[in-house]
Amino acid sequence: MARLSFIGNFFIPFIFSFIVSSCTAPGSQLEGTWQLHNSKINQVVEESFIPLTWSFKENGRFIQIMDLVEGELERGGKFEYDINEGELHLYYDEGSDRHIIWVVVHLDEQKMQVEYTGYGFFVEREFRKLP
């Protein structure tokens, strides 16, 4: 009987936490602001990449800020994160019908690695989450 109690005490909380984590919206893993830390194009490290941040909101919206010499360039849109396919879809607003699909190679609480394959080029980016 004690053995059944031990099994129940171990597995019931485990199963409950699994169910709760499964119900979490996939985009919630992205929520917050991410700053570009490293960038490669065609496997060559970009020594002087343009500072870039992505901010993902709970409502499925994102803001991209590029820190250019002339000032900040801010673009927004909506995003979808397909955790099963490992794809981050960015749909830009404001006259741009661009739809970019990044492959999420790694994502945890502090680091995100994404890849994009374009026509004749391959981009790898590593972002760090800001506090």
Residue frames as a rotation matrix with the C-alpha (Angstrom) as fourth column:
MET 1
0.568 0.823 0.000 0.00
0.823 -0.568 0.000 0.00
0.000 0.000 -1.000 0.00
ALA 2
0.417 -0.501 -0.758 2.85
0.155 -0.783 0.603 2.37
-0.896 -0.368 -0.249 0.83
ARG 3
-0.614 -0.673 0.412 4.31
0.479 0.097 0.873 1.63
-0.627 0.733 0.263 -2.58
LEU 4
-0.062 0.698 0.714 1.10
0.969 -0.131 0.212 2.73
0.241 0.704 -0.668 -4.33
SER 5
0.792 0.321 -0.520 1.05
0.499 -0.831 0.246 5.89
-0.353 -0.454 -0.818 -2.24
PHE 6
-0.089 -0.918 -0.386 4.64
0.178 -0.395 0.901 6.67
-0.980 0.011 0.198 -3.27
ILE 7
-0.659 -0.103 0.745 3.84
0.729 0.152 0.667 6.11
-0.182 0.983 -0.025 -6.95
GLY 8
0.354 0.887 0.296 0.71
0.908 -0.401 0.117 8.27
0.223 0.228 -0.948 -6.69
ASN 9
0.669 -0.150 -0.728 2.61
0.336 -0.813 0.476 11.04
-0.663 -0.563 -0.493 -4.88
PHE 10
-0.417 -0.901 -0.120 5.25
0.206 -0.222 0.953 11.07
-0.885 0.373 0.278 -7.58
PHE 11
-0.740 0.051 0.671 3.26
0.665 0.210 0.717 10.60
-0.104 0.976 -0.189 -10.77
ILE 12
0.331 0.944 0.011 0.16
0.936 -0.326 -0.132 12.70
-0.121 0.053 -0.991 -10.08
PRO 13
0.479 -0.183 -0.859 2.10
0.061 -0.969 0.241 16.00
-0.876 -0.167 -0.453 -9.70
PHE 14
-0.642 -0.763 0.068 4.26
0.075 0.026 0.997 15.04
-0.763 0.646 0.041 -12.70
ILE 15
-0.467 0.554 0.689 1.24
0.884 0.311 0.349 14.35
-0.021 0.772 -0.635 -14.90
PHE 16
0.583 0.706 -0.403 -0.49
0.714 -0.682 -0.161 17.55
-0.388 -0.194 -0.901 -13.71
SER 17
0.128 -0.609 -0.783 2.58
-0.113 -0.793 0.599 19.69
-0.985 0.011 -0.170 -14.48
PHE 18
-0.800 -0.386 0.460 2.89
0.356 0.312 0.881 18.03
-0.483 0.868 -0.112 -17.90
ILE 19
-0.019 0.888 0.459 -0.74
1.000 0.021 0.001 18.82
-0.008 0.459 -0.888 -18.73
VAL 20
0.666 0.250 -0.703 -0.41
0.384 -0.922 0.035 22.43
-0.639 -0.294 -0.710 -17.57
SER 21
-0.268 -0.840 -0.472 2.80
-0.155 -0.446 0.881 22.96
-0.951 0.309 -0.011 -19.54
SER 22
-0.685 0.078 0.725 1.18
0.672 0.452 0.586 21.43
-0.282 0.889 -0.362 -22.62
CYS 23
0.355 0.925 0.139 -1.63
0.929 -0.331 -0.168 23.96
-0.109 0.189 -0.976 -22.41
THR 24
0.065 -0.400 -0.914 0.72
0.233 -0.885 0.404 26.92
-0.970 -0.239 0.036 -22.38
ALA 25
0.949 0.296 -0.112 0.51
-0.012 -0.320 -0.947 28.92
-0.316 0.900 -0.300 -25.59
PRO 26
0.463 -0.818 0.340 3.56
0.885 0.446 -0.134 28.29
-0.042 0.363 0.931 -27.78
GLY 27
0.324 -0.315 0.892 4.14
0.341 -0.841 -0.421 32.02
0.883 0.440 -0.165 -28.23
SER 28
0.967 0.094 0.239 4.50
-0.177 -0.429 0.886 32.46
0.186 -0.898 -0.398 -24.49
GLN 29
0.551 -0.834 -0.018 7.97
0.748 0.485 0.453 30.94
-0.369 -0.263 0.891 -24.69
LEU 30
-0.144 -0.597 0.789 8.97
0.884 -0.436 -0.169 33.91
0.445 0.673 0.590 -26.83
GLU 31
0.790 0.572 0.222 7.36
0.438 -0.779 0.449 36.67
0.430 -0.257 -0.866 -24.77
GLY 32
0.539 -0.604 -0.587 9.78
0.404 -0.426 0.810 39.41
-0.739 -0.674 0.014 -23.84
THR 33
0.857 -0.320 -0.403 12.58
-0.506 -0.670 -0.543 41.28
-0.097 0.669 -0.737 -25.55
TRP 34
0.623 -0.652 0.433 15.43
0.590 0.754 0.288 39.51
-0.514 0.076 0.854 -27.30
GLN 35
0.636 -0.495 -0.591 18.64
-0.579 -0.813 0.058 41.25
-0.510 0.306 -0.804 -28.37
LEU 36
0.908 -0.348 -0.232 20.83
-0.006 0.543 -0.840 40.03
0.418 0.764 0.491 -31.22
HIS 37
0.703 -0.680 0.211 24.06
-0.265 0.024 0.964 38.65
-0.660 -0.733 -0.163 -29.79
ASN 38
-0.508 -0.838 0.201 25.71
-0.112 0.295 0.949 36.91
-0.854 0.460 -0.243 -32.78
SER 39
0.672 0.697 -0.251 25.00
-0.357 0.008 -0.934 36.76
-0.649 0.717 0.254 -36.48
LYS 40
-0.523 -0.776 0.353 26.42
0.015 0.406 0.914 34.72
-0.852 0.483 -0.201 -39.36
ILE 41
0.587 0.598 -0.546 25.73
-0.621 -0.101 -0.777 34.93
-0.520 0.795 0.312 -43.06
ASN 42
0.774 -0.239 -0.586 26.77
-0.331 0.636 -0.697 31.88
0.540 0.733 0.413 -45.11
GLN 43
0.774 -0.367 -0.515 28.64
0.603 0.675 0.425 30.62
0.192 -0.640 0.744 -42.04
VAL 44
-0.358 -0.862 0.358 30.78
0.623 -0.506 -0.596 33.79
0.695 0.009 0.719 -41.84
VAL 45
-0.023 0.310 -0.950 30.54
0.952 -0.284 -0.115 35.75
-0.306 -0.907 -0.289 -38.59
GLU 46
0.425 0.219 0.879 29.27
0.488 -0.873 -0.018 39.28
0.763 0.436 -0.477 -39.08
GLU 47
-0.484 -0.720 -0.497 31.75
0.826 -0.189 -0.531 41.35
0.289 -0.667 0.686 -37.10
SER 48
-0.956 0.141 -0.256 29.70
-0.035 -0.925 -0.378 44.54
-0.291 -0.353 0.890 -37.26
PHE 49
-0.501 0.849 0.166 26.08
0.777 0.356 0.520 43.48
0.382 0.390 -0.838 -37.43
ILE 50
-0.462 0.459 0.759 23.34
-0.291 -0.887 0.359 46.07
0.837 -0.055 0.544 -36.99
PRO 51
-0.978 0.151 0.143 22.01
-0.108 0.223 -0.969 46.06
-0.179 -0.963 -0.201 -33.41
LEU 52
-0.425 0.851 -0.310 18.59
-0.389 0.138 0.911 44.44
0.818 0.507 0.272 -33.48
THR 53
-0.889 0.251 0.383 15.92
-0.277 0.370 -0.887 43.57
-0.364 -0.894 -0.259 -30.92
TRP 54
-0.484 0.821 -0.303 12.74
-0.019 0.336 0.942 41.56
0.875 0.462 -0.147 -31.23
SER 55
-0.852 0.326 0.409 10.00
-0.465 -0.116 -0.878 42.09
-0.238 -0.938 0.250 -28.65
PHE 56
-0.653 0.646 -0.396 7.23
0.157 0.627 0.763 39.50
0.741 0.436 -0.511 -28.57
LYS 57
-0.625 0.538 0.565 3.96
-0.775 -0.515 -0.368 40.37
0.093 -0.668 0.739 -26.85
GLU 58
-0.740 0.401 0.539 1.34
-0.053 0.764 -0.643 38.12
-0.670 -0.505 -0.545 -25.30
ASN 59
0.229 0.944 -0.236 -1.24
-0.288 -0.166 -0.943 39.21
-0.930 0.284 0.234 -27.87
GLY 60
0.412 -0.104 0.905 0.68
0.701 0.671 -0.242 37.70
-0.583 0.734 0.349 -30.81
ARG 61
0.976 -0.120 0.181 2.28
0.018 -0.787 -0.617 41.00
0.217 0.606 -0.766 -31.85
PHE 62
0.294 -0.932 -0.210 5.98
0.892 0.189 0.410 41.74
-0.342 -0.308 0.888 -32.20
ILE 63
0.962 -0.161 -0.221 8.17
-0.214 -0.947 -0.241 44.80
-0.170 0.279 -0.945 -32.63
GLN 64
0.407 -0.882 0.238 11.53
0.913 0.398 -0.088 44.74
-0.017 0.254 0.967 -34.40
ILE 65
0.942 -0.181 -0.284 13.94
-0.137 -0.976 0.167 47.59
-0.307 -0.118 -0.944 -33.69
MET 66
0.404 -0.855 0.324 17.10
0.888 0.281 -0.365 48.11
0.221 0.435 0.873 -35.73
ASP 67
0.621 -0.283 -0.731 19.58
0.277 -0.794 0.542 50.67
-0.734 -0.539 -0.414 -34.38
LEU 68
0.487 -0.379 0.787 20.78
0.847 -0.015 -0.531 52.34
0.214 0.925 0.314 -37.60
VAL 69
-0.623 -0.775 -0.106 23.23
0.782 -0.617 -0.081 55.25
-0.003 -0.133 0.991 -37.93
GLU 70
-0.658 0.430 0.618 20.32
0.020 -0.811 0.585 57.53
0.752 0.397 0.525 -38.93
GLY 71
-0.408 0.553 0.726 18.31
-0.913 -0.258 -0.317 56.43
0.012 -0.792 0.610 -35.88
GLU 72
-0.680 0.219 0.700 16.06
-0.130 0.903 -0.409 53.58
-0.722 -0.369 -0.586 -34.89
LEU 73
-0.571 0.564 -0.596 13.98
-0.679 0.083 0.729 51.77
0.461 0.822 0.336 -37.48
GLU 74
-0.691 0.424 0.586 10.93
-0.345 0.519 -0.782 50.19
-0.636 -0.742 -0.212 -35.85
ARG 75
-0.496 0.577 -0.650 8.69
-0.640 0.263 0.722 47.71
0.587 0.774 0.239 -37.62
GLY 76
-0.507 0.405 0.761 5.85
-0.641 0.413 -0.647 45.72
-0.576 -0.816 0.049 -36.18
GLY 77
-0.345 0.473 -0.811 3.58
-0.689 0.458 0.561 42.89
0.637 0.752 0.168 -37.08
LYS 78
0.628 0.537 0.563 2.16
-0.769 0.538 0.344 39.66
-0.118 -0.650 0.751 -35.83
PHE 79
-0.518 -0.813 -0.265 3.98
-0.816 0.563 -0.129 36.45
0.254 0.149 -0.956 -35.09
GLU 80
0.788 0.614 0.038 3.16
-0.600 0.754 0.267 32.78
0.135 -0.234 0.963 -34.83
TYR 81
-0.388 -0.902 0.189 5.40
-0.921 0.383 -0.065 30.17
-0.014 -0.200 -0.980 -33.28
ASP 82
0.688 0.534 -0.492 4.75
-0.577 0.813 0.078 26.60
0.441 0.230 0.867 -34.41
ILE 83
0.162 -0.651 0.742 6.50
-0.906 0.200 0.374 24.61
-0.391 -0.732 -0.557 -31.71
ASN 84
0.610 0.131 0.781 5.88
0.007 0.985 -0.170 21.29
-0.792 0.109 0.600 -33.53
GLU 85
0.849 -0.281 0.447 7.55
0.492 0.114 -0.863 22.45
0.192 0.953 0.236 -36.74
GLY 86
0.088 -0.836 -0.542 10.08
0.811 -0.257 0.526 24.66
-0.579 -0.486 0.655 -34.96
GLU 87
-0.380 -0.159 0.911 9.08
0.808 -0.537 0.244 27.64
0.450 0.829 0.332 -37.10
LEU 88
-0.263 0.246 -0.933 8.75
0.530 -0.771 -0.353 31.29
-0.806 -0.587 0.073 -36.12
HIS 89
-0.095 0.348 0.933 6.54
0.959 -0.219 0.179 33.15
0.266 0.912 -0.313 -38.61
LEU 90
-0.487 -0.075 -0.870 6.90
0.404 -0.903 -0.149 36.94
-0.774 -0.424 0.470 -38.72
TYR 91
0.068 0.605 0.794 4.23
0.982 -0.179 0.052 38.87
0.174 0.776 -0.606 -40.63
TYR 92
-0.783 -0.477 -0.399 5.26
0.544 -0.837 -0.067 42.52
-0.302 -0.269 0.915 -41.03
ASP 93
0.346 0.905 -0.245 2.70
0.723 -0.424 -0.545 45.39
-0.597 0.011 -0.802 -41.06
GLU 94
0.333 -0.111 -0.936 2.76
-0.052 -0.994 0.099 48.81
-0.942 0.016 -0.336 -42.64
GLY 95
0.601 0.031 -0.799 2.69
-0.741 -0.354 -0.571 48.34
-0.301 0.935 -0.190 -46.37
SER 96
-0.507 -0.803 -0.313 4.91
-0.856 0.510 0.079 45.28
0.097 0.308 -0.946 -46.29
ASP 97
0.663 0.743 -0.092 3.41
-0.734 0.670 0.113 41.93
0.146 -0.008 0.989 -47.13
ARG 98
-0.254 -0.873 -0.416 6.63
-0.643 0.473 -0.602 40.21
0.723 0.115 -0.682 -46.11
HIS 99
0.862 0.408 0.299 6.27
-0.504 0.634 0.587 36.91
0.050 -0.657 0.752 -44.35
ILE 100
-0.123 -0.976 -0.178 9.56
-0.789 0.205 -0.579 35.60
0.601 0.069 -0.796 -42.97
ILE 101
0.924 0.353 -0.147 9.88
-0.215 0.798 0.563 32.06
0.316 -0.489 0.813 -41.62
TRP 102
-0.104 -0.943 0.316 12.74
-0.914 -0.035 -0.405 31.48
0.393 -0.331 -0.858 -39.18
VAL 103
0.421 0.113 -0.900 13.62
0.133 0.974 0.184 27.95
0.897 -0.197 0.395 -38.07
VAL 104
0.539 -0.194 0.819 14.06
-0.816 -0.361 0.451 27.90
0.208 -0.912 -0.353 -34.30
VAL 105
0.067 -0.652 -0.755 17.12
-0.190 0.735 -0.651 25.76
0.980 0.187 -0.074 -33.64
HIS 106
-0.522 -0.249 -0.816 17.27
0.738 0.347 -0.579 26.40
0.427 -0.904 0.003 -29.89
LEU 107
-0.046 0.521 0.852 15.01
-0.281 -0.825 0.489 28.19
0.958 -0.217 0.185 -27.42
ASP 108
-0.198 0.078 -0.977 15.26
0.889 0.433 -0.145 28.40
0.412 -0.898 -0.155 -23.66
GLU 109
0.617 0.552 -0.561 14.63
0.764 -0.591 0.259 31.10
-0.188 -0.588 -0.786 -21.04
GLN 110
0.381 -0.568 -0.729 17.77
0.079 -0.766 0.638 33.04
-0.921 -0.301 -0.247 -21.95
LYS 111
-0.610 -0.704 -0.364 18.85
-0.371 -0.153 0.916 32.15
-0.701 0.693 -0.168 -25.48
MET 112
0.606 0.747 0.273 17.22
0.001 0.342 -0.940 31.75
-0.796 0.570 0.206 -28.87
GLN 113
-0.636 -0.764 -0.111 18.97
-0.188 0.014 0.982 30.53
-0.748 0.646 -0.153 -32.03
VAL 114
0.541 0.838 0.077 17.23
-0.016 0.102 -0.995 30.92
-0.841 0.536 0.069 -35.38
GLU 115
-0.664 -0.698 0.269 18.11
0.240 0.141 0.960 30.22
-0.708 0.702 0.074 -39.01
TYR 116
0.506 0.768 -0.394 16.78
-0.207 -0.335 -0.919 31.54
-0.837 0.546 -0.011 -42.31
THR 117
-0.456 -0.593 0.663 17.49
0.554 0.394 0.734 30.26
-0.696 0.702 0.149 -45.79
GLY 118
0.349 0.505 -0.789 17.05
-0.313 -0.731 -0.606 32.83
-0.883 0.459 -0.098 -48.55
TYR 119
0.978 -0.032 0.204 17.87
0.204 0.310 -0.929 32.84
-0.034 0.950 0.310 -52.24
GLY 120
0.452 -0.883 0.128 21.63
0.256 -0.009 -0.967 32.30
0.854 0.470 0.222 -52.28
PHE 121
-0.442 -0.641 0.627 22.25
-0.491 -0.412 -0.767 32.99
0.751 -0.647 -0.133 -48.58
PHE 122
0.243 0.397 -0.885 21.88
0.558 0.689 0.463 31.39
0.794 -0.606 -0.053 -45.17
VAL 123
-0.129 -0.205 0.970 21.49
-0.523 -0.817 -0.242 33.43
0.842 -0.539 -0.002 -41.96
GLU 124
0.049 0.091 -0.995 22.14
0.753 0.651 0.096 32.20
0.656 -0.754 -0.037 -38.42
ARG 125
-0.123 -0.047 0.991 21.28
-0.393 -0.915 -0.092 34.45
0.911 -0.401 0.094 -35.48
GLU 126
-0.286 0.025 -0.958 21.62
0.812 0.537 -0.229 34.09
0.509 -0.843 -0.174 -31.75
PHE 127
0.073 0.419 0.905 19.53
-0.243 -0.873 0.424 36.27
0.967 -0.251 0.038 -29.45
ARG 128
-0.779 -0.240 -0.579 19.78
0.514 0.284 -0.809 36.75
0.359 -0.928 -0.098 -25.70
LYS 129
0.280 0.960 0.019 16.74
0.711 -0.221 0.667 37.61
0.645 -0.174 -0.744 -23.63
LEU 130
-0.565 -0.404 0.720 16.83
-0.089 -0.837 -0.540 40.96
0.820 -0.369 0.437 -21.87
PRO 131
-0.791 0.251 -0.559 15.71
0.612 0.323 -0.721 41.17
0.000 -0.913 -0.409 -18.23
